[in-house]
Amino acid sequence: MAKNPSSKGDDNRASPISDAFRDFIRSGWTDHTPAPATAWAVASFAAARRTEISGQFPEKILLFPAGTTKQRSNDTDYPFRPHSAFTYFTGWGFSALPDSVLLGTPTDDGHHWSLLLRPPAPRTSDEFYARADIGEFWTGRRPSLEEVSAWLGLDTGDINGFVLKEALTGDAAIIRESDPDLTDALDSLRKAPQDHHNVDSDLARAASEMRLVKDSLEISELQEAVHATHRGFADIIAALPGAVGHERGERVVEGAFNSRARIEGNGVGYDSIVASGSHACILHWVTNDGPIRDGDLLLIDAGVERDSLYTADITRTLPVNGRFSAAQREVYDAVLEAADAAFALVKPGIVFRELHAAAMQVIARRVSEWGLLPLSLEETLHTNGQLHRRYMIHGTSHHLGLDVHDCAGARKEMYIDGVLEAGMVFTIEPGLYFQPDDETVPLKWRGIGVRIEDNILVTREGGLNLSAEIPRTPDAVEAWVAR
């Protein structure tokens, strides 16, 4: 059902409200008594994160907005998802309310934290029934300030009474991208807005870099996301018979996975890639409108996002008919070797970029042995060569967490040039993509795309593959599909 016009939008469809109707709809409601609220497990973890960020910005007012709804078309919006920094520092995931703000006010020993949100509207208010954007008749009952406070261990306040100018008793920092309107309002009150952009950038950077090392709750959420994704891949295999031969077989498969993601979590963590045949050579193929044919390879890159908003990110490449052809297996074996080479390096103290180098060593050697390169292996591995990247242009790894490409605001020396620490979680995902029109590739391989992606936790002892139970060797994949 589409939205009715709200007080913020056009009124060309609005029905007049009579005094009699207003009086009638305001009366006859049972008092709502919320169930006793208990603290969520995430509350203590989020409190520790707030203490850490407070120590980095001891004299700054800190603003972490959840963000606002985003328009899809006309008067329909995309499903709301809070900004990841807001969720990280509050612990409030998929059920967070738009326009909420986490406010940190400096004190002598850190910050006082309060969560500002929109409370429930009384049934005697016009908002309840006449505001399609926020009215609870339209969007459902909101939790009370007391409930949210009990869940998250935070003082709460009414966002409707929040006056930014009154809150600015000193210098402030905000996550700029999360709520553009609030950011503009803050800039208008700053004496030298451009001078403050640096501290905003510092806050965003710090919020990203703190997430490089996951706490135990985050690791647990990521593992559960992987388990749910495993079940989603099993659903895909079960759906394959109905997908083969369908003119939009890729969407049959996508729908099977999306169903699992909605049942077990908030949804998918990113647009699923379901790429059959030569579509697998398009790295971000999300159109997913092609057929699936007997004899194809089917590349699926998908992840379930938990209600906590932590997401898995798994890729498997499956033989549709349950058997790799000789040519397909050659390519698959090369990619698996590259993935295993990168994983073998994982341990604390290794520089992150070394994982990519290890995978690319294998890719370069394989395509060189196959005679695809006009240079020697030594020449192509040199920084002035790199011709093997024609067949794998992307990186091998990225951090994983609340965002599928997590910690994106971290400095280069902390990310690609950073040293691995226990608690880091990232992907290892090499691939080979032989475009159907690539004349440097033998005909038998043209149109074959293979990627294998796993989610890796760094432990004190080395690397732990969180997705190891999802079949990945060619024999195990064949047996999986056959079942």
N, C-alpha and C positions, 0 to 999 in steps of 0.2 A: 504494500500500500504506500503510495507516494505521500509526501508531507502536504498538509494544508498550508496555506500562507501563514506566516507567523507575524508577530509585531515588527520583525526586522525586514519583512519582504513585502511583495505586492499584496494588495487586498482585492484583486479582481475576482477572487473566488470565495472571499469571506462572506459568511452569512451575518446579517445584523444580529446583535445580541440585545434582546429586550430585557427590561428590568425584571419582568416576571421570570424569564429563563435564568437570569443571573441569580435571583433569589433562590430559585428552585435547585440549581446545580450546586449551590454553596451549602445546602442543608442535607441532613440525613446520612451523614458519613460516620462509620464506626471509628472510634479512636484507635490509632495504630500503636501497638505495643511491640517494639522490636525484641527479638530474642536476645538473651544475654550475650554480649560480645566478649570474645576472648582474644588474647594476643596471638598474632600469627608468628610462626617460627622465624620469618624473615626479619621481624622487628629488631631483634638484637643485632643482626648482621648489618642492617641499614644504619642503626645507631653508630656502630663502629666506623662505618664509611663516612658518616657525617662528622665524627670526631676527627678523622684523618683530613678531610677537606678543610675543616675549620682551622686546623693547624697550619695549613698552607696559605690561608688568607685571613690572618688573625684580626685585622682591623677593617675588613670589608663587609658590607651588607651583601649577602649572597641570595640570588634569585634563581630558582630552578622551576620554570613553568612546565606544566604538563603539555601545554599547547592547546590548540583549538581544533574544532572539526574542519575538515577540508572539503570544499565543494567538488562534487563529482559532475553534476550538471544541474543547471537551473536551481531548484529547491531540494535537490537530493545531495547527500554527503557520503563520502567514504566512511566505512566503519572507523570509529575513533581509536587511535592507538597513542598512548602517552609517549612523550619524548623519553628516550632511553636513560638520559641522565636523571630525569625526574624519578623514574622507576628505580634506578639504582640507589638513590639516596633516600627514598621513602619506603621502598618495598611494595608499592602499590602497582599491580600489573594490569591485566586486561580490563578490570572493572573500574579503573581510575576515571574520574570525571573530567571532562573537558574544562579548560579555563582554571583549573586548580593551580596553585603556586606554593612551592616550598620556600619559605622565607627564613633566612638565617640572619639574626641581628647580633652584632658583636657584644660580648660581655667581658668582664675582667678575666674569665677563665675559659674563653672559647666563644661559642655562639649559643643564643637561644633560638630554638627551631620551632616554627609553627607552620602548620599546613592549612592554607586558606582554600576553601572549597564552597560550592553552592549547596546549602542545606535543602532539605525537603521544603516544598511550598505548601502552606496550609490550604486545605480544601476550600477555604473562603476567599482565596485569591484568584484573580483572572488568569494568572500564570498557569495554574494547574490544568486548565482545559483549553485556553486560548493561545498558548505559545507552543507551536509545533516543534520548535527547536529545542526547548528545554522543559516544556510542560510535562508533568508526570503522567497525565492521561495519555500522552503520546509516546514518551520515551521510557516510562517505568519509574517506580519509586526509587528515590535516591536515599542512600544511607544518611543517618543523622551525624552531626558533628561528633557526638559522644561515641557512636559506633566506630567511626573511622579512628578516633583517638585511641580506643581500646585495641583495635586491630594492629595499629602501627606504632603505638607507644609515643605519639606525638601530640602536642597541644594543637588544637584545631580552632579555626575561626571562620567567620562568614566572609567569603570573597566579595560579597555585595557591599560590605562596609569598608573594604580596603581602599585607602587613598594613598596612592604611590608617593605623592609629594610629602605626606606626613611621615611615611616610612623612611624617607631618605634623610636620616640624621647624620650621614657621612657618605663616604665614597661607596659605590655599589658595583657589583659585577653580576652579569646575567648571561645565561646561555642564549645567545642572540637568535639562533635559528628556530628555537622552540616556540616562540610566540612573537611574531613580527610587530604586532600592534603594541604589546607591552614594551618591547624593545624600543620602538619609536617614541613611546611616551616617556621612557626613561631618558633617552637621548635628549628629548626636548627640555628636560629639567637639569641636565648636566651643563656645567659652565663651559666646558670644552669637550663636546661629545667625541671628537676624533681622538683626543688623548685617552679616553676611557676604553676605546676599542681594544687596546693592548691588554688591559686587565680582563676584558671579556674573553679574549682569545686565550689568555692564560688559564682562565677558569675552565673553558672547554677542553683545553689540552690536558689539564690536571684530571678532569673527569674521565677522559679517555685513558690516560696512562694508569690511573688507579685500577682500571678494569683489565689491564694486561695480565695480572695475577689474580686468579679466581679464589674465592673463599670456598669452604666446604659445601655450603648450601648451593652456590652457583654450580659447582662440579656435579652435585647430585641432580640438579635441575637439567643440566646438559645431558647427563647420562640417561635420565628418564626421557628426554626429548629424542635421543638416539633410539631407545627401545621402542617408542611409539612410531618412529620413522621406519624401523625394521618391520613392524606390523603393517605399516602403510605399503611397503614394498611387497610384502606377501599378498596384500590386497590387489596390487597391480598384477602380480603373476596370476592370481585367480581370475582377474578380469581379462587377461590376454585372449582367451578363446573368443570372447565377444567383441574384442577390439580388432582382431585380424580380419581384414577384408572390409571393415567399416570405412566409409569415406572420410570420417573424422576419428579414426581409431586412436590417435594421440589424445583426443579429448575424452574418450572413454576411459583411458588409463589415468589421465589427469583427474577426472571426476572420482575415480576409485580412491586415489590418494587423498584428495581434498576431503572426502567424506571421513576418512580416518582422522585427518588433522582437526576437523571440526568436532568430532566425537571425543577425542582424547585431549585436545588442547584448544588454544585460541583460534587456530587456523594454521595455514602454511606460513613459514617464516619469511618467504619470498616467493615470487612467481615461479612455479615449478617449470622446469625444462623437461619436456617429453618429446624426444627427438628420434624419429625412426629413419633408418636409411641415411641418406646424405644430409638430412636435417641435423644430424649429430655433428656435422662439421661447422655448424653455425653456433658459436660459443654461447650466445644468449638467446637461443631459440625459445621464445615463450608464446609464440602464436599458437602452437600446438593444434593445428587444424589439418594435419596431414593423415594419410592412411598408414596402417601398419601392415606390412606384407610378410608372408612366409619367406624366410631366408634373410630378412633384415636383421641388423643389430638395432636394439632400442636403448638409447642413452637416456636415463632419468636422473635428473639433479633436483632433489627435493628435500624438504625438512619440515618436521612438525614443530610449531612454536607452542610452547607450554603456556598455561594461563599466567605464569610468572613472566612471560615474554622471552625466555631463553629458548633458542632455536638450535636444532640440529642442521647439518648441511652435508648430505650424503649423495654421492653419485655412484651408480652401478650401470654397467653396460651389459645388456642381456641378449642372447640369441633368441629371437622370437620363436623359432621352432624347436628350441631346446638343444641345438647343436651348433657349435662354432664351425664354420668352414675352415679349411686349412689357412686361407689368406686372412680371415678374421682372427684366428687364433695367433698367427704370427704377430699381428699388430697388438692384440690384447696382451700377449706375453711380454712384449717390449714395455708397455705401459706399466704392467704389474712389477716388472723388474725395477723400473724407475721409482715407483712408489716405495718399494721395499728398500731401495738404496737410501732414500731420504729418511725413512723411518728408522733405519739402522743407526743413524747419527744422533737421534733424539736423546738428549740428556742435559742436565743443567751445565751451563758453561759454554755450550755451543752457540755460535752466532746464528741468528735466525736465517740470514741469507744463505748459509751453507746448505740448508735443506734443498733450496732451489738449485744450487750448483750441483749437488749430488744427483738430483733427478735429471738435470739437463746433461750431465756427463753421459748417462745411460742413453738418453734420447739421441744425443749427438753421435754416440758410437753406433747405435743401431741404424740410424738413417745413413751413416757413412758406410757401414758394412753392406747396406742394401744398394749402394751406388747412387744415392739420390743427390749427392753434393758434388759440386765442381771443385771443391777444396779438400785438402787432407783433413783428417780428424783434428790434428794439432792446429791447423790454420783456422778451422771453423770454431774451435773453442776459444781462440784468441778474441779479445774485446773488439778487434777490428774485423772479425769474421762474423760469427753468430748466425750463419746461414741456416743452421738446424732449427732456428726459431720460426722459420716459415711453417713448420708443422706443429709447433706448440708455442703460440705467441704469448700465452698468459703466464702468470706466476704460479708457483707450486703450492704456496701456502698463504693463508690469511688467518688472523685471530678470529675467534668465534665466541659469541656470548649473547647479550641482549640484542645486538645487531648481528646479522649474518656476516657482515664484514665489520667486526667489532674493533673498537679502539682506533677508529679512523683518524681521530684528531691527535694521536700521539706523535711525538717528534720522530724523525727518521732514525736518530741514534737510539731511540727506545724501541723502535719497531723493526724495520728491515735490518738495521745494523745493531739491534739489541741482542743481549745475551739471554739465552733461555733460562728460566727459573721454574722451580717446582710450582705447580698450580696454573701454569699457562695452558690454554687450550686453543688449538688451531687445526686447520685442515692440512692434509697432504693430498694433492689432487693433480698429478701429472696427466697428460693426455697426448694423443696423436690424432691429427685431423687432416685427412687427405681429401682435399676438395675434389668434387667430381670433374672439374675442368682443369685440373692441375697436370700439365703435360710433363712435369718432372717426375711424376709418380707412375709406376707400372699400372696398367689397366686393372689388374686384379685387386688393387688396393684403392682405386679411386672411388670416392663416395663413402669410405669407411671412416667413422669417427669413434674413438674410444676414450673414455675418461674413467678413472677409478678414484674415488674420493672418500677418505676416512677422517674421523674426528679424533684428534690425538691430545692426550693429557701428558704433560711433563710431570714425572714423579722424581723423588730423590734418587731412585735407582735407574731411571731412564725414561722410556716412552711407554705409555699405555694406550693401546688402540681401543677407544670407547665403542667403536663400531665393528670390532673384529668378528662378532657373531653374525654379521650380515655377510653371506657368502661372497667371496671376492676372487678366489682362484678359479681358473677356467673349469676344472672338473667339478668343483663345488657349485659353481653357477649353473652348469648344465644340469646337475642333479636337482638343484633347487627349482629350476624352470620345469623340469620333467615332472616333478612332484605336483 
